Amino acid sequence: MAFFYKAKPFLAIIFLQFGLAGMDILSKVALNHGMSNYVLVVYRHAVATIVVAPFAVVLDKKVRPKMTCSLFIKILLLSVLEPVIDQNLYYIGMKYTSATFAATMVNILPAITFVMAWILRLEKVKCRSIRSQAKIVGTVATVGGAMMMTLVKGPALAFLSPATNNATNGVKPIDISVHDAIKGSIMITIGCFSWAAFVILQAITLKTYPAELSLTAWICLLGTLEGTAVALVMEKGKSAIWAIGWDANLLAAVYSGIFCSGLAYYIQGIVMRERGPVFVTAFNPLCMVIVAILSTFIMAEKMYLGRIIGALVIVGGLYMVIWGKGKDYDNGNAIEDDNDIAVKEMPSLPLSVQPNGNKLKGTEQTKTYDEKINV
């Protein structure tokens, strides 16, 4: 049971990455079929609202706190940052590039989240600590890998070419110019800043509004309304863009709404309360690998040496950040680093936050700390 308890955050985030990988493929197919990215965002969150709201009303009845003006402003800002800004920019960037390129560029998200959390003092950094140095070097490597992937193309890799698949299925290979890669990477990078701000603000909001389902429902509902206003302005009131049939467009909207908005916001909210915002964004390379494999055969994307090297640099830098973050939770370091509380100097505190998120009362706190010292 202890192993399962420790493994739950990892299993939840891995499940989430598989869901996001499916969204990337389906969304790219829908965008290639001419669906407006603004309309896709609206339908996505409308579906998520319909699915999540009934569960939120029933299951969060006892834990949902009273809505206040400051809390509503936070939720309003959350609904702008991710459902409107990030997702629209991400889909626009995907239009210019490919599903694999977009999924790889998103790997800069943990680094951006780490820097923003550091600035906001949600993440503790000690420059003389090896784990802090690993997080800093990993952040720099992640950004460098993203630049390499964008600017360095290199030769096409024949052994990863989907030529055989194209011949049988009649799919035209996708090739990305450097100009489109730059435009797409700029859009996705700006979206990642918005996503990182969303994750951090969500972590802050959950401290005063610990009802993950209700928060998810509010974000999706407000995101639907705001996304509709943006779509009407950007598409200049065209009514034809809202038409949808029983095709890939509908599947993309329903799938991404249920798995990547409804479940994603809820799962990352739960995991974030225990492990923090950096941990939530630290598993993006898994999504990239899944998307790369599927896109080669389904979307006929070409693989280039420069972009593979850039992706490997991103993954290497990312896991340096993960290693450093993991060390924060080993041997009780999370107590000192995350809460900046020296239990030894303050043994009379009524509560102590343990690395696993449990709270112990006074006598148990002193006993736990004494046992730790004796070991």
Contacts in CASP RR format, 6 or more apart in sequence:
PFRMAT RR
TARGET T0000
AUTHOR 0000-0000-0000
METHOD contacts of the structure
MODEL  1
MAFFYKAKPFLAIIFLQFGLAGMDILSKVALNHGMSNYVLVVYRHAVATI
VVAPFAVVLDKKVRPKMTCSLFIKILLLSVLEPVIDQNLYYIGMKYTSAT
FAATMVNILPAITFVMAWILRLEKVKCRSIRSQAKIVGTVATVGGAMMMT
LVKGPALAFLSPATNNATNGVKPIDISVHDAIKGSIMITIGCFSWAAFVI
LQAITLKTYPAELSLTAWICLLGTLEGTAVALVMEKGKSAIWAIGWDANL
LAAVYSGIFCSGLAYYIQGIVMRERGPVFVTAFNPLCMVIVAILSTFIMA
EKMYLGRIIGALVIVGGLYMVIWGKGKDYDNGNAIEDDNDIAVKEMPSLP
LSVQPNGNKLKGTEQTKTYDEKINV
5 356 0 8 1.000
6 356 0 8 1.000
9 271 0 8 1.000
9 274 0 8 1.000
9 275 0 8 1.000
9 279 0 8 1.000
12 267 0 8 1.000
12 270 0 8 1.000
12 271 0 8 1.000
13 267 0 8 1.000
13 268 0 8 1.000
13 271 0 8 1.000
13 279 0 8 1.000
13 280 0 8 1.000
13 282 0 8 1.000
13 283 0 8 1.000
14 283 0 8 1.000
14 286 0 8 1.000
15 267 0 8 1.000
16 263 0 8 1.000
16 264 0 8 1.000
16 267 0 8 1.000
16 268 0 8 1.000
16 283 0 8 1.000
17 283 0 8 1.000
17 284 0 8 1.000
17 286 0 8 1.000
17 287 0 8 1.000
17 290 0 8 1.000
18 286 0 8 1.000
18 287 0 8 1.000
18 290 0 8 1.000
19 259 0 8 1.000
19 260 0 8 1.000
19 264 0 8 1.000
19 287 0 8 1.000
20 103 0 8 1.000
20 260 0 8 1.000
20 264 0 8 1.000
20 287 0 8 1.000
21 103 0 8 1.000
21 286 0 8 1.000
21 287 0 8 1.000
21 290 0 8 1.000
21 291 0 8 1.000
21 294 0 8 1.000
22 255 0 8 1.000
22 259 0 8 1.000
22 290 0 8 1.000
22 291 0 8 1.000
22 294 0 8 1.000
23 252 0 8 1.000
23 255 0 8 1.000
23 256 0 8 1.000
23 259 0 8 1.000
23 260 0 8 1.000
24 94 0 8 1.000
24 99 0 8 1.000
24 102 0 8 1.000
24 103 0 8 1.000
24 287 0 8 1.000
24 291 0 8 1.000
25 99 0 8 1.000
25 291 0 8 1.000
25 294 0 8 1.000
25 295 0 8 1.000
25 298 0 8 1.000
25 299 0 8 1.000
26 248 0 8 1.000
26 251 0 8 1.000
26 252 0 8 1.000
26 255 0 8 1.000
26 256 0 8 1.000
27 40 0 8 1.000
27 91 0 8 1.000
27 94 0 8 1.000
27 99 0 8 1.000
27 252 0 8 1.000
27 256 0 8 1.000
28 94 0 8 1.000
28 98 0 8 1.000
28 99 0 8 1.000
28 295 0 8 1.000
28 299 0 8 1.000
29 248 0 8 1.000
29 252 0 8 1.000
29 298 0 8 1.000
29 299 0 8 1.000
30 40 0 8 1.000
30 248 0 8 1.000
30 249 0 8 1.000
30 251 0 8 1.000
30 252 0 8 1.000
30 253 0 8 1.000
31 37 0 8 1.000
31 40 0 8 1.000
31 91 0 8 1.000
31 94 0 8 1.000
31 95 0 8 1.000
33 247 0 8 1.000
33 248 0 8 1.000
33 249 0 8 1.000
35 244 0 8 1.000
35 249 0 8 1.000
35 252 0 8 1.000
36 231 0 8 1.000
36 235 0 8 1.000
36 241 0 8 1.000
37 88 0 8 1.000
37 91 0 8 1.000
37 92 0 8 1.000
37 95 0 8 1.000
38 88 0 8 1.000
38 227 0 8 1.000
38 230 0 8 1.000
38 231 0 8 1.000
38 234 0 8 1.000
38 235 0 8 1.000
38 241 0 8 1.000
39 231 0 8 1.000
39 235 0 8 1.000
39 241 0 8 1.000
39 242 0 8 1.000
39 244 0 8 1.000
40 91 0 8 1.000
40 249 0 8 1.000
40 252 0 8 1.000
40 253 0 8 1.000
40 256 0 8 1.000
41 83 0 8 1.000
41 84 0 8 1.000
41 87 0 8 1.000
41 88 0 8 1.000
41 91 0 8 1.000
41 227 0 8 1.000
41 230 0 8 1.000
41 231 0 8 1.000
42 224 0 8 1.000
42 227 0 8 1.000
42 228 0 8 1.000
42 231 0 8 1.000
43 244 0 8 1.000
43 253 0 8 1.000
44 87 0 8 1.000
44 253 0 8 1.000
44 256 0 8 1.000
44 257 0 8 1.000
44 260 0 8 1.000
44 261 0 8 1.000
45 83 0 8 1.000
45 220 0 8 1.000
45 221 0 8 1.000
45 223 0 8 1.000
45 224 0 8 1.000
45 227 0 8 1.000
45 257 0 8 1.000
45 261 0 8 1.000
46 220 0 8 1.000
46 224 0 8 1.000
47 253 0 8 1.000
47 254 0 8 1.000
47 257 0 8 1.000
47 258 0 8 1.000
47 261 0 8 1.000
48 216 0 8 1.000
48 220 0 8 1.000
48 257 0 8 1.000
48 258 0 8 1.000
48 261 0 8 1.000
48 262 0 8 1.000
48 265 0 8 1.000
49 217 0 8 1.000
49 220 0 8 1.000
49 221 0 8 1.000
49 224 0 8 1.000
51 257 0 8 1.000
51 258 0 8 1.000
51 262 0 8 1.000
52 213 0 8 1.000
52 216 0 8 1.000
52 217 0 8 1.000
52 220 0 8 1.000
52 262 0 8 1.000
52 266 0 8 1.000
53 217 0 8 1.000
53 220 0 8 1.000
53 221 0 8 1.000
55 213 0 8 1.000
56 64 0 8 1.000
56 211 0 8 1.000
56 213 0 8 1.000
56 214 0 8 1.000
56 216 0 8 1.000
56 217 0 8 1.000
59 213 0 8 1.000
60 211 0 8 1.000
60 212 0 8 1.000
60 213 0 8 1.000
60 214 0 8 1.000
63 210 0 8 1.000
63 211 0 8 1.000
64 209 0 8 1.000
64 211 0 8 1.000
64 214 0 8 1.000
65 71 0 8 1.000
65 208 0 8 1.000
65 209 0 8 1.000
65 210 0 8 1.000
65 211 0 8 1.000
71 205 0 8 1.000
71 208 0 8 1.000
71 209 0 8 1.000
74 201 0 8 1.000
74 204 0 8 1.000
74 205 0 8 1.000
74 209 0 8 1.000
75 205 0 8 1.000
75 209 0 8 1.000
75 215 0 8 1.000
75 218 0 8 1.000
75 219 0 8 1.000
75 222 0 8 1.000
76 222 0 8 1.000
77 201 0 8 1.000
78 198 0 8 1.000
78 201 0 8 1.000
78 202 0 8 1.000
78 205 0 8 1.000
78 215 0 8 1.000
78 219 0 8 1.000
79 218 0 8 1.000
79 219 0 8 1.000
79 220 0 8 1.000
79 221 0 8 1.000
79 222 0 8 1.000
79 223 0 8 1.000
79 226 0 8 1.000
80 223 0 8 1.000
80 226 0 8 1.000
81 194 0 8 1.000
81 195 0 8 1.000
81 197 0 8 1.000
81 198 0 8 1.000
81 201 0 8 1.000
82 194 0 8 1.000
82 195 0 8 1.000
82 198 0 8 1.000
82 219 0 8 1.000
83 219 0 8 1.000
83 220 0 8 1.000
83 222 0 8 1.000
83 223 0 8 1.000
83 224 0 8 1.000
83 226 0 8 1.000
83 227 0 8 1.000
83 261 0 8 1.000
84 223 0 8 1.000
84 226 0 8 1.000
84 227 0 8 1.000
84 230 0 8 1.000
85 190 0 8 1.000
85 191 0 8 1.000
85 194 0 8 1.000
86 191 0 8 1.000
86 192 0 8 1.000
86 194 0 8 1.000
86 195 0 8 1.000
86 198 0 8 1.000
88 230 0 8 1.000
89 187 0 8 1.000
89 188 0 8 1.000
89 190 0 8 1.000
89 191 0 8 1.000
89 194 0 8 1.000
90 102 0 8 1.000
90 106 0 8 1.000
90 187 0 8 1.000
90 188 0 8 1.000
90 191 0 8 1.000
92 184 0 8 1.000
92 187 0 8 1.000
93 102 0 8 1.000
93 183 0 8 1.000
93 184 0 8 1.000
93 185 0 8 1.000
93 187 0 8 1.000
93 188 0 8 1.000
94 101 0 8 1.000
94 102 0 8 1.000
94 184 0 8 1.000
94 188 0 8 1.000
96 176 0 8 1.000
96 180 0 8 1.000
96 181 0 8 1.000
96 183 0 8 1.000
96 184 0 8 1.000
96 187 0 8 1.000
97 105 0 8 1.000
97 176 0 8 1.000
97 180 0 8 1.000
97 181 0 8 1.000
97 184 0 8 1.000
97 185 0 8 1.000
98 174 0 8 1.000
98 176 0 8 1.000
98 295 0 8 1.000
98 299 0 8 1.000
98 301 0 8 1.000
99 291 0 8 1.000
99 295 0 8 1.000
99 299 0 8 1.000
99 301 0 8 1.000
100 288 0 8 1.000
100 291 0 8 1.000
100 292 0 8 1.000
100 295 0 8 1.000
100 296 0 8 1.000
100 299 0 8 1.000
100 301 0 8 1.000
101 149 0 8 1.000
101 176 0 8 1.000
101 181 0 8 1.000
101 184 0 8 1.000
101 185 0 8 1.000
101 307 0 8 1.000
102 184 0 8 1.000
102 188 0 8 1.000
103 284 0 8 1.000
103 287 0 8 1.000
103 288 0 8 1.000
103 291 0 8 1.000
103 292 0 8 1.000
104 149 0 8 1.000
104 288 0 8 1.000
104 292 0 8 1.000
104 307 0 8 1.000
104 311 0 8 1.000
104 314 0 8 1.000
105 146 0 8 1.000
105 149 0 8 1.000
105 150 0 8 1.000
105 184 0 8 1.000
105 185 0 8 1.000
105 188 0 8 1.000
105 189 0 8 1.000
105 192 0 8 1.000
106 188 0 8 1.000
106 192 0 8 1.000
106 284 0 8 1.000
106 287 0 8 1.000
106 288 0 8 1.000
107 142 0 8 1.000
107 146 0 8 1.000
107 284 0 8 1.000
107 285 0 8 1.000
107 288 0 8 1.000
107 311 0 8 1.000
107 314 0 8 1.000
107 315 0 8 1.000
107 318 0 8 1.000
108 142 0 8 1.000
108 143 0 8 1.000
108 146 0 8 1.000
108 189 0 8 1.000
108 192 0 8 1.000
108 314 0 8 1.000
109 192 0 8 1.000
109 195 0 8 1.000
109 196 0 8 1.000
109 281 0 8 1.000
109 284 0 8 1.000
110 142 0 8 1.000
110 278 0 8 1.000
110 281 0 8 1.000
110 282 0 8 1.000
110 284 0 8 1.000
110 318 0 8 1.000
110 321 0 8 1.000
110 322 0 8 1.000
111 138 0 8 1.000
111 139 0 8 1.000
111 142 0 8 1.000
111 143 0 8 1.000
111 317 0 8 1.000
111 318 0 8 1.000
111 321 0 8 1.000
112 192 0 8 1.000
112 193 0 8 1.000
112 196 0 8 1.000
113 196 0 8 1.000
113 199 0 8 1.000
113 200 0 8 1.000
113 277 0 8 1.000
113 278 0 8 1.000
113 281 0 8 1.000
114 123 0 8 1.000
114 135 0 8 1.000
114 139 0 8 1.000
114 278 0 8 1.000
114 321 0 8 1.000
115 139 0 8 1.000
116 196 0 8 1.000
116 197 0 8 1.000
116 200 0 8 1.000
117 123 0 8 1.000
117 200 0 8 1.000
117 277 0 8 1.000
117 278 0 8 1.000
118 125 0 8 1.000
120 200 0 8 1.000
122 200 0 8 1.000
122 203 0 8 1.000
122 204 0 8 1.000
122 276 0 8 1.000
122 277 0 8 1.000
123 278 0 8 1.000
124 132 0 8 1.000
124 328 0 8 1.000
124 337 0 8 1.000
124 338 0 8 1.000
124 340 0 8 1.000
125 132 0 8 1.000
125 135 0 8 1.000
125 136 0 8 1.000
126 132 0 8 1.000
126 337 0 8 1.000
127 133 0 8 1.000
127 136 0 8 1.000
130 327 0 8 1.000
131 323 0 8 1.000
131 324 0 8 1.000
131 325 0 8 1.000
131 326 0 8 1.000
131 327 0 8 1.000
131 328 0 8 1.000
131 333 0 8 1.000
132 324 0 8 1.000
134 320 0 8 1.000
134 321 0 8 1.000
134 323 0 8 1.000
134 324 0 8 1.000
134 327 0 8 1.000
135 320 0 8 1.000
135 321 0 8 1.000
135 324 0 8 1.000
135 325 0 8 1.000
137 317 0 8 1.000
137 320 0 8 1.000
138 316 0 8 1.000
138 317 0 8 1.000
138 318 0 8 1.000
138 320 0 8 1.000
138 321 0 8 1.000
139 317 0 8 1.000
139 321 0 8 1.000
141 313 0 8 1.000
141 314 0 8 1.000
141 316 0 8 1.000
141 317 0 8 1.000
141 320 0 8 1.000
142 313 0 8 1.000
142 314 0 8 1.000
142 316 0 8 1.000
142 317 0 8 1.000
142 318 0 8 1.000
142 321 0 8 1.000
144 310 0 8 1.000
144 313 0 8 1.000
144 314 0 8 1.000
145 310 0 8 1.000
145 311 0 8 1.000
145 313 0 8 1.000
145 314 0 8 1.000
146 185 0 8 1.000
146 189 0 8 1.000
146 310 0 8 1.000
146 314 0 8 1.000
148 306 0 8 1.000
148 309 0 8 1.000
148 310 0 8 1.000
148 313 0 8 1.000
149 185 0 8 1.000
149 306 0 8 1.000
149 307 0 8 1.000
149 309 0 8 1.000
149 310 0 8 1.000
149 311 0 8 1.000
149 314 0 8 1.000
150 181 0 8 1.000
150 182 0 8 1.000
150 185 0 8 1.000
151 178 0 8 1.000
151 181 0 8 1.000
151 182 0 8 1.000
152 306 0 8 1.000
152 307 0 8 1.000
152 309 0 8 1.000
152 310 0 8 1.000
153 178 0 8 1.000
153 181 0 8 1.000
153 304 0 8 1.000
153 306 0 8 1.000
153 307 0 8 1.000
154 304 0 8 1.000
154 305 0 8 1.000
154 306 0 8 1.000
154 307 0 8 1.000
155 304 0 8 1.000
155 305 0 8 1.000
156 302 0 8 1.000
156 303 0 8 1.000
156 304 0 8 1.000
156 305 0 8 1.000
157 303 0 8 1.000
157 304 0 8 1.000
157 305 0 8 1.000
157 308 0 8 1.000
160 296 0 8 1.000
160 303 0 8 1.000
161 173 0 8 1.000
161 302 0 8 1.000
161 303 0 8 1.000
162 171 0 8 1.000
162 173 0 8 1.000
162 296 0 8 1.000
162 297 0 8 1.000
162 300 0 8 1.000
162 301 0 8 1.000
162 302 0 8 1.000
163 173 0 8 1.000
165 171 0 8 1.000
165 296 0 8 1.000
165 297 0 8 1.000
165 300 0 8 1.000
166 172 0 8 1.000
166 173 0 8 1.000
166 300 0 8 1.000
169 300 0 8 1.000
171 299 0 8 1.000
171 300 0 8 1.000
172 300 0 8 1.000
173 300 0 8 1.000
173 301 0 8 1.000
173 302 0 8 1.000
174 299 0 8 1.000
174 300 0 8 1.000
174 301 0 8 1.000
174 302 0 8 1.000
175 302 0 8 1.000
176 302 0 8 1.000
196 277 0 8 1.000
196 281 0 8 1.000
199 268 0 8 1.000
199 272 0 8 1.000
199 277 0 8 1.000
199 280 0 8 1.000
199 281 0 8 1.000
200 277 0 8 1.000
202 215 0 8 1.000
202 265 0 8 1.000
202 268 0 8 1.000
202 269 0 8 1.000
202 272 0 8 1.000
202 277 0 8 1.000
203 269 0 8 1.000
203 272 0 8 1.000
203 273 0 8 1.000
203 276 0 8 1.000
203 277 0 8 1.000
205 215 0 8 1.000
206 212 0 8 1.000
206 215 0 8 1.000
206 269 0 8 1.000
206 272 0 8 1.000
206 273 0 8 1.000
209 215 0 8 1.000
210 273 0 8 1.000
212 265 0 8 1.000
212 266 0 8 1.000
212 269 0 8 1.000
212 270 0 8 1.000
213 266 0 8 1.000
215 265 0 8 1.000
215 269 0 8 1.000
216 261 0 8 1.000
216 262 0 8 1.000
216 265 0 8 1.000
216 266 0 8 1.000
219 265 0 8 1.000
220 261 0 8 1.000
220 262 0 8 1.000
220 265 0 8 1.000
231 241 0 8 1.000
235 241 0 8 1.000
244 250 0 8 1.000
244 253 0 8 1.000
268 280 0 8 1.000
269 280 0 8 1.000
271 279 0 8 1.000
271 280 0 8 1.000
272 279 0 8 1.000
272 280 0 8 1.000
274 356 0 8 1.000
274 357 0 8 1.000
275 329 0 8 1.000
278 321 0 8 1.000
278 325 0 8 1.000
279 325 0 8 1.000
282 318 0 8 1.000
282 321 0 8 1.000
282 322 0 8 1.000
282 325 0 8 1.000
284 318 0 8 1.000
285 314 0 8 1.000
285 315 0 8 1.000
285 318 0 8 1.000
285 319 0 8 1.000
288 311 0 8 1.000
288 315 0 8 1.000
292 301 0 8 1.000
292 303 0 8 1.000
292 311 0 8 1.000
295 301 0 8 1.000
296 303 0 8 1.000
327 333 0 8 1.000
328 334 0 8 1.000
328 337 0 8 1.000
328 338 0 8 1.000
329 355 0 8 1.000
332 354 0 8 1.000
332 355 0 8 1.000
332 372 0 8 1.000
333 355 0 8 1.000
334 355 0 8 1.000
335 341 0 8 1.000
335 343 0 8 1.000
335 352 0 8 1.000
335 353 0 8 1.000
335 354 0 8 1.000
335 355 0 8 1.000
336 342 0 8 1.000
338 353 0 8 1.000
339 353 0 8 1.000
341 349 0 8 1.000
341 352 0 8 1.000
341 353 0 8 1.000
343 349 0 8 1.000
343 352 0 8 1.000
343 365 0 8 1.000
343 369 0 8 1.000
344 369 0 8 1.000
344 373 0 8 1.000
347 365 0 8 1.000
347 366 0 8 1.000
347 369 0 8 1.000
348 362 0 8 1.000
349 362 0 8 1.000
349 365 0 8 1.000
350 361 0 8 1.000
350 362 0 8 1.000
351 359 0 8 1.000
351 360 0 8 1.000
351 361 0 8 1.000
351 362 0 8 1.000
351 365 0 8 1.000
352 359 0 8 1.000
352 360 0 8 1.000
352 362 0 8 1.000
352 365 0 8 1.000
352 368 0 8 1.000
352 369 0 8 1.000
353 359 0 8 1.000
354 360 0 8 1.000
354 368 0 8 1.000
360 368 0 8 1.000
END
